[in-house]
């Protein structure tokens, strides 16, 4: 039998250890960093449990569950944080998300991501119909993964075409909102920065 309080404390300690190794919270006060560690730890724990279909068995691995890569809560949380960082930098530069009227500035990858976002209400409905939060968890991961691939392959802030840049910012905005909403449904909080 595993005591829940001990498990949560262990998860927070693991999040703290990994956060310090990766330096993601450098410059935070101790209180701010502890709050983020707690958010990441609880998100990792909840996500790890909820990503598995309720009819299947699983083996919990604390170190694996808090990794910033792969199908984990922290990966989804960090993807949301990345979006927020892009949007803050855009606002500081005086850019704002705008959708071109004809959508001609969209690449095939952007269209693919928008189609994923469009499916979110159907994903939520399906999860409710079959009583499986795993459907929402895996959707959040798939969307975060696709966005991160897009982020690495396409310039956003450095895009010289203003229409494309503003469309990409709008895409970031809708992806961030969707990831946050998916995680909220699962009871997982997201930090605004990290």
Secondary structure, DSSP 4 states (H G I P E B T S, - for coil): ---HHHHHHHHHHHHHHHHHHHTTTTT--HHHHHHHHHHHHHHHHHHHHHTS-TTS-----HHHHT-SSSSSHHHHHHHHHHHHHHHHHHHHTT------SS-TT--HHHHHHHHHHHTHHHHHHHHHHHT-THHHHHHHHHHHHHHHHHHHHS-STT-S-HHHHHHHHHHHHHHHHHHHHHHHHTT----S--
